Amino acid sequence: MLYPTNLQPWYQGIDLMREGLVTSKEAAKFLAISRTKIYEAMSSGDLPFVKLGKTRRIPKVALRIYAEQG
């Protein structure tokens, strides 16, 4: 089953998959930050993701929550 694990508390109880997934490039554009910052946020656990083969996808709803957390 595809679902992010090891979530920060602000993601608990949220259906992260309800709005679909985006690429790191799309996430960076949405948040107006670099892809490097996106990967840093994923590595630190601040931004959840799922792996599909060798690629990572980020839940759309998680981007809004991440932006709100500042």
mmCIF file as Biopython writes it, N, C-alpha, C and O atoms, coordinates in Angstrom:
data_model
#
loop_
_atom_site.group_PDB
_atom_site.id
_atom_site.type_symbol
_atom_site.label_atom_id
_atom_site.label_alt_id
_atom_site.label_comp_id
_atom_site.label_asym_id
_atom_site.label_entity_id
_atom_site.label_seq_id
_atom_site.pdbx_PDB_ins_code
_atom_site.Cartn_x
_atom_site.Cartn_y
_atom_site.Cartn_z
_atom_site.occupancy
_atom_site.B_iso_or_equiv
_atom_site.auth_seq_id
_atom_site.auth_asym_id
_atom_site.pdbx_PDB_model_num
ATOM 1   N N  . MET A ? 1  ? 0.837  -1.194 0.000  1.0 0.0 1  A 1 
ATOM 2   C CA . MET A ? 1  ? 0.000  0.000  0.000  1.0 0.0 1  A 1 
ATOM 3   C C  . MET A ? 1  ? 0.878  1.253  0.000  1.0 0.0 1  A 1 
ATOM 4   O O  . MET A ? 1  ? 1.844  1.336  0.758  1.0 0.0 1  A 1 
ATOM 5   N N  . LEU A ? 2  ? 0.553  2.190  -0.821 1.0 0.0 2  A 1 
ATOM 6   C CA . LEU A ? 2  ? 1.282  3.443  -0.879 1.0 0.0 2  A 1 
ATOM 7   C C  . LEU A ? 2  ? 0.721  4.390  0.161  1.0 0.0 2  A 1 
ATOM 8   O O  . LEU A ? 2  ? -0.436 4.800  0.075  1.0 0.0 2  A 1 
ATOM 9   N N  . TYR A ? 3  ? 1.525  4.735  1.129  1.0 0.0 3  A 1 
ATOM 10  C CA . TYR A ? 3  ? 1.127  5.737  2.112  1.0 0.0 3  A 1 
ATOM 11  C C  . TYR A ? 3  ? 2.362  6.194  2.848  1.0 0.0 3  A 1 
ATOM 12  O O  . TYR A ? 3  ? 3.181  5.366  3.245  1.0 0.0 3  A 1 
ATOM 13  N N  . PRO A ? 4  ? 2.518  7.493  3.041  1.0 0.0 4  A 1 
ATOM 14  C CA . PRO A ? 4  ? 3.692  7.984  3.747  1.0 0.0 4  A 1 
ATOM 15  C C  . PRO A ? 4  ? 3.753  7.445  5.174  1.0 0.0 4  A 1 
ATOM 16  O O  . PRO A ? 4  ? 2.720  7.301  5.827  1.0 0.0 4  A 1 
ATOM 17  N N  . THR A ? 5  ? 4.943  7.151  5.652  1.0 0.0 5  A 1 
ATOM 18  C CA . THR A ? 5  ? 5.126  6.678  7.017  1.0 0.0 5  A 1 
ATOM 19  C C  . THR A ? 5  ? 5.988  7.672  7.783  1.0 0.0 5  A 1 
ATOM 20  O O  . THR A ? 5  ? 6.538  8.604  7.197  1.0 0.0 5  A 1 
ATOM 21  N N  . ASN A ? 6  ? 6.104  7.476  9.081  1.0 0.0 6  A 1 
ATOM 22  C CA . ASN A ? 6  ? 6.899  8.365  9.941  1.0 0.0 6  A 1 
ATOM 23  C C  . ASN A ? 6  ? 6.496  9.829  9.772  1.0 0.0 6  A 1 
ATOM 24  O O  . ASN A ? 6  ? 7.334  10.690 9.502  1.0 0.0 6  A 1 
ATOM 25  N N  . LEU A ? 7  ? 5.202  10.095 9.934  1.0 0.0 7  A 1 
ATOM 26  C CA . LEU A ? 7  ? 4.677  11.440 9.719  1.0 0.0 7  A 1 
ATOM 27  C C  . LEU A ? 7  ? 4.890  12.351 10.910 1.0 0.0 7  A 1 
ATOM 28  O O  . LEU A ? 7  ? 4.870  11.911 12.060 1.0 0.0 7  A 1 
ATOM 29  N N  . GLN A ? 8  ? 5.095  13.628 10.622 1.0 0.0 8  A 1 
ATOM 30  C CA . GLN A ? 8  ? 5.122  14.643 11.668 1.0 0.0 8  A 1 
ATOM 31  C C  . GLN A ? 8  ? 3.717  14.746 12.268 1.0 0.0 8  A 1 
ATOM 32  O O  . GLN A ? 8  ? 2.740  14.391 11.607 1.0 0.0 8  A 1 
ATOM 33  N N  . PRO A ? 9  ? 3.603  15.221 13.498 1.0 0.0 9  A 1 
ATOM 34  C CA . PRO A ? 9  ? 2.286  15.287 14.159 1.0 0.0 9  A 1 
ATOM 35  C C  . PRO A ? 9  ? 1.234  16.075 13.389 1.0 0.0 9  A 1 
ATOM 36  O O  . PRO A ? 9  ? 0.051  15.737 13.445 1.0 0.0 9  A 1 
ATOM 37  N N  . TRP A ? 10 ? 1.645  17.125 12.666 1.0 0.0 10 A 1 
ATOM 38  C CA . TRP A ? 10 ? 0.653  17.933 11.965 1.0 0.0 10 A 1 
ATOM 39  C C  . TRP A ? 10 ? 0.023  17.217 10.776 1.0 0.0 10 A 1 
ATOM 40  O O  . TRP A ? 10 ? -0.947 17.720 10.210 1.0 0.0 10 A 1 
ATOM 41  N N  . TYR A ? 11 ? 0.543  16.067 10.386 1.0 0.0 11 A 1 
ATOM 42  C CA . TYR A ? 11 ? -0.055 15.289 9.302  1.0 0.0 11 A 1 
ATOM 43  C C  . TYR A ? 11 ? -0.951 14.158 9.812  1.0 0.0 11 A 1 
ATOM 44  O O  . TYR A ? 11 ? -1.675 13.542 9.030  1.0 0.0 11 A 1 
ATOM 45  N N  . GLN A ? 12 ? -0.905 13.884 11.118 1.0 0.0 12 A 1 
ATOM 46  C CA . GLN A ? 12 ? -1.681 12.781 11.675 1.0 0.0 12 A 1 
ATOM 47  C C  . GLN A ? 12 ? -3.176 13.045 11.477 1.0 0.0 12 A 1 
ATOM 48  O O  . GLN A ? 12 ? -3.658 14.161 11.672 1.0 0.0 12 A 1 
ATOM 49  N N  . GLY A ? 13 ? -3.883 12.007 11.090 1.0 0.0 13 A 1 
ATOM 50  C CA . GLY A ? 13 ? -5.334 12.099 10.925 1.0 0.0 13 A 1 
ATOM 51  C C  . GLY A ? 13 ? -5.788 12.753 9.635  1.0 0.0 13 A 1 
ATOM 52  O O  . GLY A ? 13 ? -6.989 12.928 9.428  1.0 0.0 13 A 1 
ATOM 53  N N  . ILE A ? 14 ? -4.866 13.115 8.768  1.0 0.0 14 A 1 
ATOM 54  C CA . ILE A ? 14 ? -5.200 13.753 7.483  1.0 0.0 14 A 1 
ATOM 55  C C  . ILE A ? 14 ? -5.106 12.703 6.386  1.0 0.0 14 A 1 
ATOM 56  O O  . ILE A ? 14 ? -4.155 11.922 6.348  1.0 0.0 14 A 1 
ATOM 57  N N  . ASP A ? 15 ? -6.097 12.683 5.488  1.0 0.0 15 A 1 
ATOM 58  C CA . ASP A ? 15 ? -6.041 11.786 4.339  1.0 0.0 15 A 1 
ATOM 59  C C  . ASP A ? 15 ? -5.137 12.436 3.293  1.0 0.0 15 A 1 
ATOM 60  O O  . ASP A ? 15 ? -5.594 13.226 2.467  1.0 0.0 15 A 1 
ATOM 61  N N  . LEU A ? 16 ? -3.872 12.097 3.340  1.0 0.0 16 A 1 
ATOM 62  C CA . LEU A ? 16 ? -2.893 12.730 2.461  1.0 0.0 16 A 1 
ATOM 63  C C  . LEU A ? 16 ? -3.064 12.352 0.992  1.0 0.0 16 A 1 
ATOM 64  O O  . LEU A ? 16 ? -2.611 13.084 0.112  1.0 0.0 16 A 1 
ATOM 65  N N  . MET A ? 17 ? -3.696 11.247 0.722  1.0 0.0 17 A 1 
ATOM 66  C CA . MET A ? 17 ? -3.798 10.778 -0.657 1.0 0.0 17 A 1 
ATOM 67  C C  . MET A ? 17 ? -5.044 11.285 -1.386 1.0 0.0 17 A 1 
ATOM 68  O O  . MET A ? 17 ? -5.208 11.009 -2.575 1.0 0.0 17 A 1 
ATOM 69  N N  . ARG A ? 18 ? -5.907 12.006 -0.714 1.0 0.0 18 A 1 
ATOM 70  C CA . ARG A ? 18 ? -7.198 12.372 -1.290 1.0 0.0 18 A 1 
ATOM 71  C C  . ARG A ? 18 ? -7.110 13.271 -2.516 1.0 0.0 18 A 1 
ATOM 72  O O  . ARG A ? 18 ? -7.990 13.224 -3.376 1.0 0.0 18 A 1 
ATOM 73  N N  . GLU A ? 19 ? -6.060 14.089 -2.612 1.0 0.0 19 A 1 
ATOM 74  C CA . GLU A ? 19 ? -5.950 15.020 -3.740 1.0 0.0 19 A 1 
ATOM 75  C C  . GLU A ? 19 ? -4.908 14.612 -4.765 1.0 0.0 19 A 1 
ATOM 76  O O  . GLU A ? 19 ? -4.687 15.324 -5.745 1.0 0.0 19 A 1 
ATOM 77  N N  . GLY A ? 20 ? -4.274 13.488 -4.549 1.0 0.0 20 A 1 
ATOM 78  C CA . GLY A ? 20 ? -3.294 13.002 -5.500 1.0 0.0 20 A 1 
ATOM 79  C C  . GLY A ? 20 ? -1.871 13.396 -5.137 1.0 0.0 20 A 1 
ATOM 80  O O  . GLY A ? 20 ? -1.608 13.946 -4.068 1.0 0.0 20 A 1 
ATOM 81  N N  . LEU A ? 21 ? -0.970 13.100 -6.050 1.0 0.0 21 A 1 
ATOM 82  C CA . LEU A ? 21 ? 0.460  13.273 -5.830 1.0 0.0 21 A 1 
ATOM 83  C C  . LEU A ? 21 ? 1.083  14.166 -6.883 1.0 0.0 21 A 1 
ATOM 84  O O  . LEU A ? 21 ? 0.571  14.282 -7.996 1.0 0.0 21 A 1 
ATOM 85  N N  . VAL A ? 22 ? 2.191  14.796 -6.525 1.0 0.0 22 A 1 
ATOM 86  C CA . VAL A ? 22 ? 2.937  15.629 -7.470 1.0 0.0 22 A 1 
ATOM 87  C C  . VAL A ? 22 ? 4.412  15.250 -7.426 1.0 0.0 22 A 1 
ATOM 88  O O  . VAL A ? 22 ? 4.872  14.611 -6.480 1.0 0.0 22 A 1 
ATOM 89  N N  . THR A ? 23 ? 5.127  15.642 -8.432 1.0 0.0 23 A 1 
ATOM 90  C CA . THR A ? 23 ? 6.581  15.409 -8.480 1.0 0.0 23 A 1 
ATOM 91  C C  . THR A ? 23 ? 7.290  16.453 -7.625 1.0 0.0 23 A 1 
ATOM 92  O O  . THR A ? 23 ? 6.688  17.442 -7.208 1.0 0.0 23 A 1 
ATOM 93  N N  . SER A ? 24 ? 8.553  16.224 -7.375 1.0 0.0 24 A 1 
ATOM 94  C CA . SER A ? 24 ? 9.340  17.202 -6.612 1.0 0.0 24 A 1 
ATOM 95  C C  . SER A ? 24 ? 9.450  18.523 -7.381 1.0 0.0 24 A 1 
ATOM 96  O O  . SER A ? 24 ? 9.466  19.594 -6.774 1.0 0.0 24 A 1 
ATOM 97  N N  . LYS A ? 25 ? 9.522  18.451 -8.683 1.0 0.0 25 A 1 
ATOM 98  C CA . LYS A ? 25 ? 9.588  19.666 -9.503 1.0 0.0 25 A 1 
ATOM 99  C C  . LYS A ? 25 ? 8.300  20.476 -9.364 1.0 0.0 25 A 1 
ATOM 100 O O  . LYS A ? 25 ? 8.347  21.696 -9.207 1.0 0.0 25 A 1 
ATOM 101 N N  . GLU A ? 26 ? 7.150  19.800 -9.421 1.0 0.0 26 A 1 
ATOM 102 C CA . GLU A ? 26 ? 5.860  20.478 -9.263 1.0 0.0 26 A 1 
ATOM 103 C C  . GLU A ? 26 ? 5.717  21.055 -7.851 1.0 0.0 26 A 1 
ATOM 104 O O  . GLU A ? 26 ? 5.190  22.153 -7.673 1.0 0.0 26 A 1 
ATOM 105 N N  . ALA A ? 27 ? 6.192  20.306 -6.848 1.0 0.0 27 A 1 
ATOM 106 C CA . ALA A ? 27 ? 6.133  20.771 -5.461 1.0 0.0 27 A 1 
ATOM 107 C C  . ALA A ? 27 ? 6.985  22.023 -5.276 1.0 0.0 27 A 1 
ATOM 108 O O  . ALA A ? 27 ? 6.564  22.973 -4.617 1.0 0.0 27 A 1 
ATOM 109 N N  . ALA A ? 28 ? 8.174  22.022 -5.853 1.0 0.0 28 A 1 
ATOM 110 C CA . ALA A ? 28 ? 9.060  23.182 -5.749 1.0 0.0 28 A 1 
ATOM 111 C C  . ALA A ? 28 ? 8.429  24.408 -6.395 1.0 0.0 28 A 1 
ATOM 112 O O  . ALA A ? 28 ? 8.518  25.513 -5.860 1.0 0.0 28 A 1 
ATOM 113 N N  . LYS A ? 29 ? 7.806  24.217 -7.521 1.0 0.0 29 A 1 
ATOM 114 C CA . LYS A ? 29 ? 7.148  25.333 -8.209 1.0 0.0 29 A 1 
ATOM 115 C C  . LYS A ? 29 ? 5.990  25.855 -7.369 1.0 0.0 29 A 1 
ATOM 116 O O  . LYS A ? 29 ? 5.831  27.067 -7.227 1.0 0.0 29 A 1 
ATOM 117 N N  . PHE A ? 30 ? 5.179  24.961 -6.810 1.0 0.0 30 A 1 
ATOM 118 C CA . PHE A ? 30 ? 4.034  25.349 -5.994 1.0 0.0 30 A 1 
ATOM 119 C C  . PHE A ? 30 ? 4.470  26.156 -4.774 1.0 0.0 30 A 1 
ATOM 120 O O  . PHE A ? 30 ? 3.849  27.166 -4.441 1.0 0.0 30 A 1 
ATOM 121 N N  . LEU A ? 31 ? 5.532  25.714 -4.110 1.0 0.0 31 A 1 
ATOM 122 C CA . LEU A ? 31 ? 6.007  26.379 -2.895 1.0 0.0 31 A 1 
ATOM 123 C C  . LEU A ? 31 ? 6.994  27.517 -3.172 1.0 0.0 31 A 1 
ATOM 124 O O  . LEU A ? 31 ? 7.384  28.245 -2.259 1.0 0.0 31 A 1 
ATOM 125 N N  . ALA A ? 32 ? 7.389  27.660 -4.424 1.0 0.0 32 A 1 
ATOM 126 C CA . ALA A ? 32 ? 8.351  28.683 -4.839 1.0 0.0 32 A 1 
ATOM 127 C C  . ALA A ? 32 ? 9.671  28.542 -4.085 1.0 0.0 32 A 1 
ATOM 128 O O  . ALA A ? 32 ? 10.241 29.520 -3.601 1.0 0.0 32 A 1 
ATOM 129 N N  . ILE A ? 33 ? 10.140 27.291 -4.000 1.0 0.0 33 A 1 
ATOM 130 C CA . ILE A ? 33 ? 11.443 26.996 -3.410 1.0 0.0 33 A 1 
ATOM 131 C C  . ILE A ? 33 ? 12.186 26.054 -4.347 1.0 0.0 33 A 1 
ATOM 132 O O  . ILE A ? 33 ? 11.609 25.551 -5.311 1.0 0.0 33 A 1 
ATOM 133 N N  . SER A ? 34 ? 13.442 25.819 -4.073 1.0 0.0 34 A 1 
ATOM 134 C CA . SER A ? 34 ? 14.244 24.955 -4.941 1.0 0.0 34 A 1 
ATOM 135 C C  . SER A ? 34 ? 13.913 23.479 -4.711 1.0 0.0 34 A 1 
ATOM 136 O O  . SER A ? 34 ? 13.377 23.103 -3.669 1.0 0.0 34 A 1 
ATOM 137 N N  . ARG A ? 35 ? 14.240 22.667 -5.691 1.0 0.0 35 A 1 
ATOM 138 C CA . ARG A ? 35 ? 14.067 21.223 -5.533 1.0 0.0 35 A 1 
ATOM 139 C C  . ARG A ? 35 ? 14.974 20.694 -4.432 1.0 0.0 35 A 1 
ATOM 140 O O  . ARG A ? 35 ? 14.631 19.724 -3.756 1.0 0.0 35 A 1 
ATOM 141 N N  . THR A ? 36 ? 16.124 21.321 -4.249 1.0 0.0 36 A 1 
ATOM 142 C CA . THR A ? 36 ? 17.024 20.917 -3.166 1.0 0.0 36 A 1 
ATOM 143 C C  . THR A ? 36 ? 16.318 21.063 -1.823 1.0 0.0 36 A 1 
ATOM 144 O O  . THR A ? 36 ? 16.420 20.179 -0.972 1.0 0.0 36 A 1 
ATOM 145 N N  . LYS A ? 37 ? 15.606 22.165 -1.623 1.0 0.0 37 A 1 
ATOM 146 C CA . LYS A ? 37 ? 14.866 22.379 -0.373 1.0 0.0 37 A 1 
ATOM 147 C C  . LYS A ? 37 ? 13.755 21.345 -0.219 1.0 0.0 37 A 1 
ATOM 148 O O  . LYS A ? 37 ? 13.470 20.899 0.893  1.0 0.0 37 A 1 
ATOM 149 N N  . ILE A ? 38 ? 13.132 20.966 -1.320 1.0 0.0 38 A 1 
ATOM 150 C CA . ILE A ? 38 ? 12.093 19.927 -1.272 1.0 0.0 38 A 1 
ATOM 151 C C  . ILE A ? 38 ? 12.708 18.615 -0.793 1.0 0.0 38 A 1 
ATOM 152 O O  . ILE A ? 38 ? 12.152 17.950 0.082  1.0 0.0 38 A 1 
ATOM 153 N N  . TYR A ? 39 ? 13.848 18.243 -1.360 1.0 0.0 39 A 1 
ATOM 154 C CA . TYR A ? 39 ? 14.501 16.997 -0.955 1.0 0.0 39 A 1 
ATOM 155 C C  . TYR A ? 39 ? 14.982 17.056 0.491  1.0 0.0 39 A 1 
ATOM 156 O O  . TYR A ? 39 ? 14.937 16.050 1.199  1.0 0.0 39 A 1 
ATOM 157 N N  . GLU A ? 40 ? 15.440 18.220 0.933  1.0 0.0 40 A 1 
ATOM 158 C CA . GLU A ? 40 ? 15.835 18.378 2.335  1.0 0.0 40 A 1 
ATOM 159 C C  . GLU A ? 40 ? 14.634 18.189 3.258  1.0 0.0 40 A 1 
ATOM 160 O O  . GLU A ? 40 ? 14.746 17.539 4.298  1.0 0.0 40 A 1 
ATOM 161 N N  . ALA A ? 41 ? 13.490 18.751 2.884  1.0 0.0 41 A 1 
ATOM 162 C CA . ALA A ? 41 ? 12.270 18.605 3.687  1.0 0.0 41 A 1 
ATOM 163 C C  . ALA A ? 41 ? 11.809 17.152 3.719  1.0 0.0 41 A 1 
ATOM 164 O O  . ALA A ? 41 ? 11.332 16.676 4.750  1.0 0.0 41 A 1 
ATOM 165 N N  . MET A ? 42 ? 11.945 16.449 2.608  1.0 0.0 42 A 1 
ATOM 166 C CA . MET A ? 42 ? 11.577 15.031 2.584  1.0 0.0 42 A 1 
ATOM 167 C C  . MET A ? 42 ? 12.540 14.226 3.452  1.0 0.0 42 A 1 
ATOM 168 O O  . MET A ? 42 ? 12.110 13.343 4.194  1.0 0.0 42 A 1 
ATOM 169 N N  . SER A ? 43 ? 13.827 14.518 3.368  1.0 0.0 43 A 1 
ATOM 170 C CA . SER A ? 43 ? 14.827 13.780 4.148  1.0 0.0 43 A 1 
ATOM 171 C C  . SER A ? 43 ? 14.668 13.995 5.649  1.0 0.0 43 A 1 
ATOM 172 O O  . SER A ? 43 ? 14.892 13.077 6.438  1.0 0.0 43 A 1 
ATOM 173 N N  . SER A ? 44 ? 14.285 15.196 6.039  1.0 0.0 44 A 1 
ATOM 174 C CA . SER A ? 44 ? 14.127 15.504 7.460  1.0 0.0 44 A 1 
ATOM 175 C C  . SER A ? 44 ? 12.809 14.981 8.029  1.0 0.0 44 A 1 
ATOM 176 O O  . SER A ? 44 ? 12.613 14.958 9.244  1.0 0.0 44 A 1 
ATOM 177 N N  . GLY A ? 45 ? 11.906 14.562 7.138  1.0 0.0 45 A 1 
ATOM 178 C CA . GLY A ? 45 ? 10.603 14.077 7.596  1.0 0.0 45 A 1 
ATOM 179 C C  . GLY A ? 45 ? 9.555  15.172 7.697  1.0 0.0 45 A 1 
ATOM 180 O O  . GLY A ? 45 ? 8.427  14.917 8.117  1.0 0.0 45 A 1 
ATOM 181 N N  . ASP A ? 46 ? 9.925  16.396 7.312  1.0 0.0 46 A 1 
ATOM 182 C CA . ASP A ? 46 ? 8.971  17.498 7.375  1.0 0.0 46 A 1 
ATOM 183 C C  . ASP A ? 46 ? 7.963  17.474 6.228  1.0 0.0 46 A 1 
ATOM 184 O O  . ASP A ? 46 ? 6.889  18.065 6.335  1.0 0.0 46 A 1 
ATOM 185 N N  . LEU A ? 47 ? 8.296  16.810 5.154  1.0 0.0 47 A 1 
ATOM 186 C CA . LEU A ? 47 ? 7.411  16.713 4.000  1.0 0.0 47 A 1 
ATOM 187 C C  . LEU A ? 47 ? 7.276  15.247 3.619  1.0 0.0 47 A 1 
ATOM 188 O O  . LEU A ? 47 ? 8.248  14.627 3.188  1.0 0.0 47 A 1 
ATOM 189 N N  . PRO A ? 48 ? 6.072  14.683 3.774  1.0 0.0 48 A 1 
ATOM 190 C CA . PRO A ? 48 ? 5.892  13.263 3.474  1.0 0.0 48 A 1 
ATOM 191 C C  . PRO A ? 48 ? 5.950  12.985 1.966  1.0 0.0 48 A 1 
ATOM 192 O O  . PRO A ? 48 ? 5.680  13.862 1.145  1.0 0.0 48 A 1 
ATOM 193 N N  . PHE A ? 49 ? 6.302  11.761 1.633  1.0 0.0 49 A 1 
ATOM 194 C CA . PHE A ? 49 ? 6.358  11.347 0.236  1.0 0.0 49 A 1 
ATOM 195 C C  . PHE A ? 49 ? 6.149  9.847  0.155  1.0 0.0 49 A 1 
ATOM 196 O O  . PHE A ? 49 ? 6.264  9.130  1.149  1.0 0.0 49 A 1 
ATOM 197 N N  . VAL A ? 50 ? 5.843  9.390  -1.040 1.0 0.0 50 A 1 
ATOM 198 C CA . VAL A ? 50 ? 5.782  7.961  -1.317 1.0 0.0 50 A 1 
ATOM 199 C C  . VAL A ? 50 ? 6.755  7.676  -2.442 1.0 0.0 50 A 1 
ATOM 200 O O  . VAL A ? 50 ? 6.967  8.514  -3.318 1.0 0.0 50 A 1 
ATOM 201 N N  . LYS A ? 51 ? 7.340  6.503  -2.416 1.0 0.0 51 A 1 
ATOM 202 C CA . LYS A ? 51 ? 8.256  6.099  -3.485 1.0 0.0 51 A 1 
ATOM 203 C C  . LYS A ? 51 ? 7.500  5.224  -4.479 1.0 0.0 51 A 1 
ATOM 204 O O  . LYS A ? 51 ? 6.805  4.280  -4.103 1.0 0.0 51 A 1 
ATOM 205 N N  . LEU A ? 52 ? 7.651  5.556  -5.727 1.0 0.0 52 A 1 
ATOM 206 C CA . LEU A ? 52 ? 7.100  4.773  -6.826 1.0 0.0 52 A 1 
ATOM 207 C C  . LEU A ? 52 ? 8.285  4.371  -7.682 1.0 0.0 52 A 1 
ATOM 208 O O  . LEU A ? 52 ? 8.742  5.135  -8.532 1.0 0.0 52 A 1 
ATOM 209 N N  . GLY A ? 53 ? 8.769  3.183  -7.454 1.0 0.0 53 A 1 
ATOM 210 C CA . GLY A ? 53 ? 9.994  2.762  -8.120 1.0 0.0 53 A 1 
ATOM 211 C C  . GLY A ? 53 ? 11.140 3.595  -7.580 1.0 0.0 53 A 1 
ATOM 212 O O  . GLY A ? 53 ? 11.391 3.615  -6.376 1.0 0.0 53 A 1 
ATOM 213 N N  . LYS A ? 54 ? 11.837 4.287  -8.482 1.0 0.0 54 A 1 
ATOM 214 C CA . LYS A ? 54 ? 12.948 5.144  -8.067 1.0 0.0 54 A 1 
ATOM 215 C C  . LYS A ? 54 ? 12.530 6.592  -7.853 1.0 0.0 54 A 1 
ATOM 216 O O  . LYS A ? 54 ? 13.344 7.417  -7.438 1.0 0.0 54 A 1 
ATOM 217 N N  . THR A ? 55 ? 11.277 6.906  -8.132 1.0 0.0 55 A 1 
ATOM 218 C CA . THR A ? 55 ? 10.823 8.289  -8.011 1.0 0.0 55 A 1 
ATOM 219 C C  . THR A ? 55 ? 10.081 8.509  -6.704 1.0 0.0 55 A 1 
ATOM 220 O O  . THR A ? 55 ? 9.588  7.567  -6.083 1.0 0.0 55 A 1 
ATOM 221 N N  . ARG A ? 56 ? 10.011 9.763  -6.302 1.0 0.0 56 A 1 
ATOM 222 C CA . ARG A ? 56 ? 9.253  10.154 -5.111 1.0 0.0 56 A 1 
ATOM 223 C C  . ARG A ? 56 ? 8.103  11.041 -5.556 1.0 0.0 56 A 1 
ATOM 224 O O  . ARG A ? 56 ? 8.238  11.861 -6.464 1.0 0.0 56 A 1 
ATOM 225 N N  . ARG A ? 57 ? 6.978  10.856 -4.900 1.0 0.0 57 A 1 
ATOM 226 C CA . ARG A ? 57 ? 5.813  11.700 -5.153 1.0 0.0 57 A 1 
ATOM 227 C C  . ARG A ? 57 ? 5.333  12.255 -3.822 1.0 0.0 57 A 1 
ATOM 228 O O  . ARG A ? 57 ? 5.375  11.574 -2.798 1.0 0.0 57 A 1 
ATOM 229 N N  . ILE A ? 58 ? 4.879  13.490 -3.851 1.0 0.0 58 A 1 
ATOM 230 C CA . ILE A ? 58 ? 4.473  14.203 -2.646 1.0 0.0 58 A 1 
ATOM 231 C C  . ILE A ? 58 ? 2.967  14.451 -2.708 1.0 0.0 58 A 1 
ATOM 232 O O  . ILE A ? 58 ? 2.455  14.913 -3.728 1.0 0.0 58 A 1 
ATOM 233 N N  . PRO A ? 59 ? 2.255  14.147 -1.622 1.0 0.0 59 A 1 
ATOM 234 C CA . PRO A ? 59 ? 0.814  14.424 -1.608 1.0 0.0 59 A 1 
ATOM 235 C C  . PRO A ? 59 ? 0.546  15.932 -1.732 1.0 0.0 59 A 1 
ATOM 236 O O  . PRO A ? 59 ? 1.187  16.742 -1.062 1.0 0.0 59 A 1 
ATOM 237 N N  . LYS A ? 60 ? -0.407 16.294 -2.595 1.0 0.0 60 A 1 
ATOM 238 C CA . LYS A ? 60 ? -0.727 17.707 -2.802 1.0 0.0 60 A 1 
ATOM 239 C C  . LYS A ? 60 ? -1.148 18.380 -1.502 1.0 0.0 60 A 1 
ATOM 240 O O  . LYS A ? 60 ? -0.704 19.489 -1.204 1.0 0.0 60 A 1 
ATOM 241 N N  . VAL A ? 61 ? -1.997 17.718 -0.731 1.0 0.0 61 A 1 
ATOM 242 C CA . VAL A ? 61 ? -2.483 18.313 0.512  1.0 0.0 61 A 1 
ATOM 243 C C  . VAL A ? 61 ? -1.329 18.566 1.478  1.0 0.0 61 A 1 
ATOM 244 O O  . VAL A ? 61 ? -1.385 19.518 2.257  1.0 0.0 61 A 1 
ATOM 245 N N  . ALA A ? 62 ? -0.302 17.750 1.446  1.0 0.0 62 A 1 
ATOM 246 C CA . ALA A ? 62 ? 0.858  17.920 2.324  1.0 0.0 62 A 1 
ATOM 247 C C  . ALA A ? 62 ? 1.605  19.219 2.016  1.0 0.0 62 A 1 
ATOM 248 O O  . ALA A ? 62 ? 2.202  19.817 2.911  1.0 0.0 62 A 1 
ATOM 249 N N  . LEU A ? 63 ? 1.573  19.654 0.768  1.0 0.0 63 A 1 
ATOM 250 C CA . LEU A ? 63 ? 2.247  20.901 0.405  1.0 0.0 63 A 1 
ATOM 251 C C  . LEU A ? 63 ? 1.597  22.089 1.095  1.0 0.0 63 A 1 
ATOM 252 O O  . LEU A ? 63 ? 2.291  22.981 1.583  1.0 0.0 63 A 1 
ATOM 253 N N  . ARG A ? 64 ? 0.264  22.107 1.139  1.0 0.0 64 A 1 
ATOM 254 C CA . ARG A ? 64 ? -0.441 23.209 1.816  1.0 0.0 64 A 1 
ATOM 255 C C  . ARG A ? 64 ? -0.160 23.177 3.317  1.0 0.0 64 A 1 
ATOM 256 O O  . ARG A ? 64 ? 0.080  24.212 3.939  1.0 0.0 64 A 1 
ATOM 257 N N  . ILE A ? 65 ? -0.193 21.976 3.886  1.0 0.0 65 A 1 
ATOM 258 C CA . ILE A ? 65 ? 0.076  21.850 5.327  1.0 0.0 65 A 1 
ATOM 259 C C  . ILE A ? 65 ? 1.513  22.273 5.625  1.0 0.0 65 A 1 
ATOM 260 O O  . ILE A ? 65 ? 1.755  22.981 6.602  1.0 0.0 65 A 1 
ATOM 261 N N  . TYR A ? 66 ? 2.450  21.857 4.815  1.0 0.0 66 A 1 
ATOM 262 C CA . TYR A ? 66 ? 3.858  22.218 4.987  1.0 0.0 66 A 1 
ATOM 263 C C  . TYR A ? 66 ? 4.025  23.735 4.933  1.0 0.0 66 A 1 
ATOM 264 O O  . TYR A ? 66 ? 4.740  24.313 5.752  1.0 0.0 66 A 1 
ATOM 265 N N  . ALA A ? 67 ? 3.370  24.374 3.974  1.0 0.0 67 A 1 
ATOM 266 C CA . ALA A ? 67 ? 3.457  25.838 3.836  1.0 0.0 67 A 1 
ATOM 267 C C  . ALA A ? 67 ? 2.872  26.523 5.067  1.0 0.0 67 A 1 
ATOM 268 O O  . ALA A ? 67 ? 3.413  27.529 5.527  1.0 0.0 67 A 1 
ATOM 269 N N  . GLU A ? 68 ? 1.787  25.999 5.601  1.0 0.0 68 A 1 
ATOM 270 C CA . GLU A ? 68 ? 1.162  26.586 6.785  1.0 0.0 68 A 1 
ATOM 271 C C  . GLU A ? 68 ? 2.051  26.443 8.018  1.0 0.0 68 A 1 
ATOM 272 O O  . GLU A ? 68 ? 2.037  27.307 8.894  1.0 0.0 68 A 1 
ATOM 273 N N  . GLN A ? 69 ? 2.826  25.357 8.091  1.0 0.0 69 A 1 
ATOM 274 C CA . GLN A ? 69 ? 3.702  25.130 9.234  1.0 0.0 69 A 1 
ATOM 275 C C  . GLN A ? 69 ? 4.901  26.072 9.230  1.0 0.0 69 A 1 
ATOM 276 O O  . GLN A ? 69 ? 5.516  26.328 10.265 1.0 0.0 69 A 1 
ATOM 277 N N  . GLY A ? 70 ? 5.216  26.582 8.042  1.0 0.0 70 A 1 
ATOM 278 C CA . GLY A ? 70 ? 6.313  27.530 7.911  1.0 0.0 70 A 1 
ATOM 279 C C  . GLY A ? 70 ? 7.608  26.933 8.263  1.0 0.0 70 A 1 
ATOM 280 O O  . GLY A ? 70 ? 8.636  27.608 8.202  1.0 0.0 70 A 1 
#
